[in-house]
Amino acid sequence: MKQDDLEKIIAAKCILEKEYYRHSTHEELAQMVGTNERKLRICFKEVTSKGLYEYLTTIRIDKAKELLENTDLPLKVIARKLGLDKSNLNKCFKKATNSTPMEWRRVNRRSYKANF
C-alpha cells in the first residue's frame, strides 16, 4: 500500500470517528478522502482489520456505552445522537455485547457506584 493510500485511510477513520452520527455512503466517504470506493474498502480493511460498516458500528457502540454509563438520557435520544433509531441501536448493541442497552446501563451503573 502506498503512503498516499494510507493517509487516505487515516483520513477516512478520522471522519468516521468524528462524524459517526452521519449516514455517508462508501462512495461519499471515498470522495471525501480523494479515492475510489473499491480502493477505500480494500485498504480500510487491510489497515483496520474491519470493514467500514463494522468499524462505524464499533464506534457507535462504544459511544452508546459511554452515554449509557454517564448520562440519564433516554435510549431514544442516545440512538438519535448516534445516527440510529432505537430499534437499530438495540439490535446492534445486543449483537456486540450480548445485552440490551438498558441491561448494560443497569449493570455498569451498579458496578460504577459500587466502586465508591
C-alpha positions as CSV (number, residue, x, y, z in Angstrom):
1,M,0.0,0.0,0.0
2,K,1.3,3.4,-0.9
3,Q,1.8,6.2,1.7
4,D,-0.8,8.2,-0.1
5,D,-3.4,5.4,0.3
6,L,-2.5,5.0,4.0
7,E,-3.1,8.8,4.5
8,K,-6.5,8.5,2.9
9,I,-7.4,5.6,5.1
10,I,-6.4,7.6,8.2
11,A,-8.5,10.5,7.0
12,A,-11.5,8.1,6.5
13,K,-11.0,6.8,10.0
14,C,-10.9,10.3,11.4
15,I,-14.1,11.2,9.5
16,L,-15.9,8.1,10.9
17,E,-14.7,8.8,14.4
18,K,-15.8,12.4,14.4
19,E,-19.0,12.1,12.3
20,Y,-20.3,8.7,13.5
21,Y,-23.8,10.1,13.5
22,R,-23.8,10.8,9.8
23,H,-25.1,8.4,7.1
24,S,-22.4,8.7,4.4
25,T,-22.3,6.0,1.7
26,H,-18.9,4.3,1.0
27,E,-18.9,6.3,-2.3
28,E,-19.3,9.6,-0.4
29,L,-16.6,8.8,2.1
30,A,-14.3,7.8,-0.7
31,Q,-14.9,11.1,-2.4
32,M,-14.3,13.0,0.8
33,V,-10.8,11.5,1.1
34,G,-10.0,11.5,-2.6
35,T,-10.1,7.9,-3.6
36,N,-12.5,5.4,-5.2
37,E,-14.9,3.2,-3.2
38,R,-13.3,-0.1,-4.1
39,K,-9.8,1.1,-3.0
40,L,-11.2,2.6,0.2
41,R,-13.0,-0.6,1.2
42,I,-10.0,-2.9,0.4
43,C,-7.3,-0.6,2.0
44,F,-9.5,0.2,5.0
45,K,-10.0,-3.5,5.9
46,E,-6.3,-4.1,5.4
47,V,-5.4,-1.3,7.8
48,T,-8.1,-1.8,10.5
49,S,-9.0,-5.5,10.1
50,K,-12.6,-4.3,9.9
51,G,-14.9,-3.3,7.1
52,L,-16.2,0.3,7.1
53,Y,-19.6,-0.6,8.5
54,E,-18.1,-2.8,11.2
55,Y,-15.7,-0.1,12.2
56,L,-18.5,2.5,12.3
57,T,-20.7,0.2,14.4
58,T,-17.9,-0.3,16.9
59,I,-17.5,3.4,17.3
60,R,-21.3,3.8,17.8
61,I,-21.5,1.0,20.4
62,D,-18.5,2.5,22.3
63,K,-20.2,5.9,22.3
64,A,-23.5,4.3,23.4
65,K,-21.8,2.6,26.3
66,E,-20.3,5.9,27.4
67,L,-23.6,7.7,27.2
68,L,-25.4,4.9,29.0
69,E,-23.0,4.8,31.8
70,N,-22.5,8.6,32.3
71,T,-25.9,10.1,31.5
72,D,-29.6,9.6,32.2
73,L,-30.5,10.2,28.6
74,P,-33.4,8.1,27.3
75,L,-32.4,5.4,24.8
76,K,-34.3,7.1,22.0
77,V,-32.1,10.3,22.5
78,I,-28.9,8.2,22.6
79,A,-29.9,6.4,19.4
80,R,-30.5,9.7,17.7
81,K,-27.2,11.1,18.8
82,L,-25.5,8.1,17.2
83,G,-27.4,8.4,13.9
84,L,-29.6,5.4,14.6
85,D,-33.2,4.7,15.7
86,K,-33.9,3.0,18.9
87,S,-34.6,-0.4,17.3
88,N,-31.4,-0.4,15.3
89,L,-29.4,0.6,18.4
90,N,-31.0,-2.2,20.4
91,K,-30.1,-4.7,17.6
92,C,-26.5,-3.6,17.1
93,F,-25.9,-3.3,20.8
94,K,-27.2,-6.7,21.6
95,K,-25.2,-8.3,18.8
96,A,-22.0,-6.6,20.0
97,T,-22.4,-7.0,23.8
98,N,-24.9,-9.9,24.3
99,S,-27.0,-7.5,26.4
100,T,-29.6,-4.8,25.7
101,P,-28.5,-1.2,26.2
102,M,-30.7,-0.9,29.3
103,E,-29.3,-4.1,30.8
104,W,-25.8,-2.8,30.1
105,R,-26.7,0.5,31.8
106,R,-28.1,-1.2,34.9
107,V,-25.1,-3.5,35.3
108,N,-22.4,-0.9,34.6
109,R,-24.0,1.8,36.6
110,R,-24.3,-0.5,39.6
111,S,-20.6,-1.5,39.4
112,Y,-19.6,2.1,38.8
113,K,-21.4,3.2,42.0
114,A,-20.1,0.2,43.9
115,N,-16.5,1.5,43.5
116,F,-17.2,4.4,45.8
